[in-house]
Amino acid sequence: MFELLFKYPAVLARHREGPLAEDREKFLQHCADQGMAHGTLLRVARELLVIARHVDVGAQEPVTPLQIEAAAGCWGDLQRRRGRSTGSRWSSELFVRTATNWLRFLGRLAASEPIRTAHTALIESFAADLSEARGLSSHTIKSRCWHTEAFLNGLRAQDRALGEVTVEDVDAFLQRRGKEGWKRVSVATCAAALRSFFRYAEQRGWCALGIAAGIAGPRVFKDEGLPVGPDWADVQRLIGDARGDCARDIRDTTILMLFAIYGFRSGEVAGLRLDDVNWTEDRIDLSRPKQRHRQAYPLLPSVGEAILRYVEQIRPHSPCREIFLTLRAPFRALSASGLYHVVRSRLETLGIRSLRRGPHALRHACAGRLVAQGLSLKEIGDHLGHRSADATRTYAKVDVVGLREVAQFNLGDLL
């Protein structure tokens, strides 16, 4: 690998004879396999040689993040004194980033200990109860713990104990959320999470009795959750605009079709793997983490062709099994936030008006389209992966009069 990067004999010899040459070369080959550009490989190779000389990678114990940062600080200061960098920050950041990736690749990076506070054990106990006693999904548990942690962090900032909390404290916290711009639905979700936590805290004797019963979130009106996605004509325009021949268009077209035609959630598309597409039976086997089960969908010819074109022509070679990857090296699975950016940026570019701006806007548009075509609540709920009819009724409000029972429907008619 060194021979492909360095042409001058003296420079090549310096890298080959430096410490941990074999380990450095393996990592560079790994980076090259991930599609890293030649210029970036050169920069990483130079930085690896510096790291190998300043970090005791061969020590018996794994290297900690603190040790990496200390070595990076020394190296950054040295560069600044030599006049090779106007500031030590850039050198230090490059050092830390490269060293962390290399040591993780070698299995020599010590796991960083999560920051623990006085409330960490309480949240862990609460999360365990939600999972083991109540059987809630990981998504719901994460959401409730997030809201709870935010409230407890506020207590810690005021140097107050959980046992001192009153219902008025919770009310004040919820009011602050509203003043920060949270919508009523979001504040109501926060109130429900805190109500769940204080119910558990009361059972454990951590706080005064009656707090959970006294928590009242804002009223959410019955028709407040009307679908807020774009019109179907705009959805068609959105997908049509993405039908180009560049790498981004080919990838994004497939993503938009999965959101708009199937109504998948962003986490479901992000987690979609190559093995989830059954080409023999023309089927997509989707994992639904929110419901903790798998659901089969017919693979439409248009969607199958879009996936196949992306996989064969654009998708980088990568050990990642997720279908959708980033367009630039190092290639990795496209996250839910990355998918949000894909949808939002294209909606804004076309000037399409929608209260929601991300993938969920297309999920709403999909549901509204199914309602307009006359599907029953159960059919729409099954298609969207809802466990209760209440979740589906949100979309039925658009066209209650036109909602009628039908036996089957053709997904291909959506486009």
Residue pairs with C-beta under 8 A, 6 or more apart in sequence:
1 25
1 28
1 29
1 32
2 12
2 15
2 16
2 21
2 25
2 28
2 45
3 12
5 15
5 28
5 38
5 41
5 42
5 45
6 12
6 15
6 45
14 49
15 21
15 24
15 45
15 49
18 24
18 49
18 52
18 53
19 52
19 53
19 57
20 52
20 57
20 58
23 52
23 57
23 102
23 106
24 45
24 48
24 49
24 52
24 102
26 105
27 44
27 48
27 101
27 102
27 105
27 106
28 41
28 44
28 45
28 48
30 105
31 40
31 41
31 44
31 329
31 330
32 41
33 317
34 316
34 318
34 329
34 330
34 331
35 316
35 317
35 318
35 328
35 329
35 330
35 331
36 44
36 329
36 330
37 329
40 329
43 94
44 98
47 94
47 95
47 98
48 98
48 102
50 75
50 95
51 57
51 71
51 95
51 98
51 99
51 102
54 71
54 74
54 75
55 63
55 67
55 68
55 71
55 99
55 103
56 63
56 67
57 63
57 103
57 106
57 108
61 110
62 103
62 108
62 109
62 110
63 99
63 103
63 108
63 109
63 110
64 110
64 112
65 100
65 109
65 110
65 112
68 95
68 96
68 99
68 100
68 103
69 92
69 96
71 95
71 99
72 91
72 92
72 93
72 95
72 96
72 99
73 88
73 92
75 91
75 92
75 95
76 85
76 88
76 89
76 90
76 91
76 92
76 95
77 88
79 85
79 88
79 91
80 86
80 87
80 88
80 91
85 91
100 109
103 109
114 120
117 152
117 153
117 156
118 156
119 149
119 152
119 153
119 155
119 156
119 162
122 152
122 162
122 201
122 206
123 145
123 148
123 149
123 152
125 204
126 144
126 145
126 148
126 197
126 200
126 201
127 141
127 145
129 200
130 136
130 140
130 141
130 144
130 145
130 196
131 138
131 141
136 144
137 289
137 290
137 291
137 292
138 289
139 267
139 289
139 290
140 290
143 189
143 193
144 193
144 196
144 197
146 193
147 189
147 190
147 193
147 194
148 193
148 194
148 197
151 170
151 173
151 194
151 197
152 162
154 173
155 161
155 162
155 165
155 169
162 201
162 206
162 207
163 206
163 207
163 208
165 207
165 208
165 211
166 208
166 211
167 210
167 211
167 214
167 215
170 191
170 194
170 198
170 211
170 214
170 215
171 215
171 216
173 194
174 187
174 190
174 191
174 194
174 217
174 218
177 186
177 187
177 190
178 184
178 187
178 218
182 190
184 218
184 219
184 220
184 224
185 220
185 224
185 225
187 217
187 218
188 217
188 218
188 220
189 217
190 217
191 215
191 216
191 217
191 218
192 217
194 215
195 212
195 215
196 212
198 207
198 211
198 212
198 215
199 212
201 207
201 211
201 212
202 208
202 209
202 210
202 211
202 212
223 397
225 394
226 394
226 397
226 398
227 364
227 365
227 367
227 368
227 394
227 395
227 397
227 398
228 354
228 355
228 356
228 361
228 364
229 235
229 354
229 356
229 360
229 361
229 362
229 363
229 364
229 365
229 366
229 367
229 368
230 238
230 347
230 352
230 353
230 354
230 361
230 362
230 365
231 365
232 365
232 368
232 369
232 372
234 350
234 352
234 353
234 354
234 365
235 260
235 362
235 365
235 369
236 415
237 350
237 352
238 256
238 260
238 346
238 347
238 350
238 352
239 253
239 256
239 257
239 260
239 415
241 346
241 349
241 350
242 249
242 252
242 253
242 256
242 346
243 249
243 253
244 250
244 253
247 314
247 327
248 327
250 306
250 309
250 310
250 313
250 314
251 310
251 314
251 315
251 324
251 327
252 342
252 346
253 306
253 310
254 303
254 306
254 307
254 309
254 310
254 324
255 269
255 324
255 339
255 342
255 343
256 342
256 343
256 346
256 362
257 302
257 303
257 306
257 415
258 264
258 269
258 272
258 303
259 266
259 269
259 343
259 359
259 362
259 363
259 366
260 362
260 365
260 366
260 414
260 415
261 300
261 303
261 366
261 411
261 414
261 415
262 284
262 286
262 297
262 303
262 366
262 383
262 411
263 362
263 363
263 366
263 367
263 383
263 384
264 272
264 286
264 359
264 363
265 290
265 359
265 360
265 363
265 385
266 336
266 339
266 340
266 358
266 359
266 360
267 289
267 290
267 336
268 286
268 287
268 288
268 289
268 385
269 324
269 339
269 359
270 322
270 324
270 333
270 334
270 335
270 336
270 338
270 339
271 287
271 289
271 322
272 284
272 286
272 287
272 322
272 323
272 324
273 321
273 322
273 323
274 311
274 321
274 322
274 323
275 321
276 284
276 285
276 286
276 287
276 323
277 283
277 284
277 285
277 299
277 304
277 307
277 323
278 284
278 285
278 299
279 299
279 304
282 298
282 299
282 304
283 296
283 297
283 298
283 299
284 296
284 297
284 298
284 299
285 294
285 295
285 296
286 294
286 295
286 296
286 297
286 385
287 294
288 294
288 295
288 385
290 385
291 385
291 387
295 385
297 411
298 411
300 411
300 412
301 412
302 412
302 415
307 323
310 323
311 323
315 323
315 325
316 325
316 329
316 331
318 325
318 331
318 332
320 331
320 332
320 333
322 333
322 334
324 333
324 334
324 339
325 331
325 332
325 333
325 334
326 332
326 333
326 334
326 338
334 342
339 358
339 359
340 358
340 359
343 357
343 358
343 359
343 361
343 362
344 357
344 358
347 354
347 357
347 361
348 357
354 361
355 361
356 364
363 384
364 395
366 384
366 414
367 380
367 384
367 392
367 394
367 395
368 395
368 398
368 399
369 414
370 379
370 380
370 383
370 395
370 409
371 380
371 395
371 396
371 398
371 399
371 402
371 403
372 398
372 399
372 402
373 409
373 413
374 402
374 403
374 404
374 406
375 383
375 403
375 406
375 409
376 403
376 404
376 405
376 406
377 389
377 392
377 393
377 396
377 403
378 389
378 392
379 406
379 409
380 386
380 392
380 395
380 396
381 388
381 389
381 391
381 392
384 391
384 392
386 392
396 403
